[in-house]
Amino acid sequence: MTISKQKNGNALTMAVAGRLDTITSPELEAALKDEFEGLGTLIFDFSALDYISSAGLRVLLAAQKQMNKQGEMKVTGVSEVIMEIFEVTGFTDILTIE
Amino acid sequence: MPEKSVREMSELERKHYSLAARVFHAAALHSVILGLLCFAIGFGMYLNAVAQDSMKDAWEKARGSVEAMEAACDPAEYARRVMEIYRTRDPAETAGDAYYAAFDEVSADPEYQRMAEALRGCRTEDMSDFFFAVTDKEGGRVIFVADTDPRPGHSYPVGRQVKVPGIVQRIFLRHTEGDDFPRIYYFLPSRGVVCVSGAYVREGDPAAGFVFVMTRATDLMGGVRRFTLQYVVAILIAVVVMGYILTRHMKKTLVAPINEISDAAAAYTRDKRAGIRETEHFTGLRIRTGDEVENLSLIMADMERDLYGYEENLTKITAEKERIGTELALANRIQENMLPNIYPAFPGRDEFDIYASMDPAKAVGGDFYDFFLVDDDHLCMVMADVSGKGVPAALFMMASKIILANNAMTGKSPAQILTDTNAAVCSNNRADMFVTVWLGILEISTGVLTAANAGHEYPVLKKPGGAFELVRDRHGFVLGGMDGMKYKEYELTLEPGAKLFLYTDGVPEATDGEGNMFGTDRMLEALNEDPGASPSGILKNVRAAVDGFVKDAEQFDDLTMLCLEYRSKEGEGT
């Protein structure tokens, strides 16, 4: 998994590529941890994401809960495979997917 | 550095690295070099002193000879006459009878002869050259007035001229006013110390001549040889004595304490190998040298104490790890026993057959299944997957399982059970963990299955005579993720012979060594391999297909499956 951050004012885009699973999720969680302060918009770019496991979903859920308090969160570039996972797990109900 | 360990060395090899021997060698070498240096300096000073004395002696003798000549006549007069005759001669004609005949008038003079006699009378044994001469500065020559060499034929006649090298001219033939005659000495290994001096016949008069004296201090060298021999013997004795003293001193202050430390180290490793934990090899050392060695022994003592402390600590940690391992194994067993795992699960209930299994990826997993009778006619089935792995997931799973079961036992509908369980789990969930749950309640008498899905995988249904197919059911959000979520339920009617297969994502997401996932298609294929098999047979088939797919790749996720076979409606029999 590779993560690239791009900050634009108080908006942050996190492009995640590869597999977001039990092993790699803590890395994303750590990368996000210090970014929340003063953040208005958090965008996840999943164009290059191959797979997301429940551990990855947990990180998204935590981020969504945090951003509910301070701004908005969007998920972009969701592939069919990832979309299916979102649908099955009901994450489509809580995420803003564009 | 030696390549062998000290333990492997022979006594002889160890000696080679002995500090005492090195100290002795260094001390001896040091003494020899110092001795030779002192010898060179001393010898130089000795020679100089002897030569100074010798030169002074030569100078005084020259002075005395001039006075003796002046008592006989006026030597300057003869110097002047020789010079005059020399000047009248053709510069080309500097030797031969005709040339020397010109000086006969001088040599025949009785007064000159008295003067020459006086000069000869002043000659001493140690003189090699002793003569009276004048200089021709322009021509760089010395013209003899009177020579004293007693050997027959060696004495130069009056008027004999000798060309002298430039350096000698500069030193001896300056004849400047007030200048005392220079004294020099030099050392030739074949001749020993040679001293040169002399005296001007009339000081301050450039036209006057000079008496030249060269002495050879022959007996001087004998003294030097004796001196050298004695000195070398003295140095050798000093070397041995100093080496011995130094070595003894070093042995006492350095080698012995170091050996004590290394003995302690050897004893320490021996004890450690023997498994003795508490030792006092270094702490028992009493080295009081007041230097780095004492410092080293103190550091080693500290190290011994610290290591003991670390070892104690390590033993504790290891024991702690073992304890945790045992507890994990226990937890694993408790978890396993929480799930119904005795088959047949409902002896005497022929209307259905149910079988389930769970293989956690880690010792304790986050997946779980459950099935129980809510009442005689209602069978509740649960398939769930907690996000994450290990102990936290297992704890979360336990809590979720109990809350779900408690809710189900009160007779609520599946949607209500999920809604209430979500509320309960969310109220105390600080870790952002969640659980996906599929929960269904089968009315055994009618085959009506009411189910609700909180973010879980699609169930698989096989209708009688048909194949296993995914049921694309309505999905709600995972449990424990968001407070206030509402869940909806749906109904399916199972005909006798229908089979329901539930699983967690560990099955479709089982991954082979190249990162390919097993997928739901392969799962359906495996299910349909022998759709008529019993629930336990179905599970075996899927498991075999998964194992055949992932081969040697590590099992990444928990593998949990459940299969229900609905055989007959109540009273219809099989």
Interface residues (C-beta under 8 A of the other chain):
Chain A: R19 D21 T22 Y51 S53 S54 A55 L57 R58 L61 A62 K65 E87 V88 T89 G90 F91 D93 I94
Chain B: D385 V386 S387 G388 K389 D432 M433 F434 T436 A454 G455 H456 E457 Y458 H475 G476 F477 V478 G481 M482 M485 D505 E509 G515 M517 F556 D557
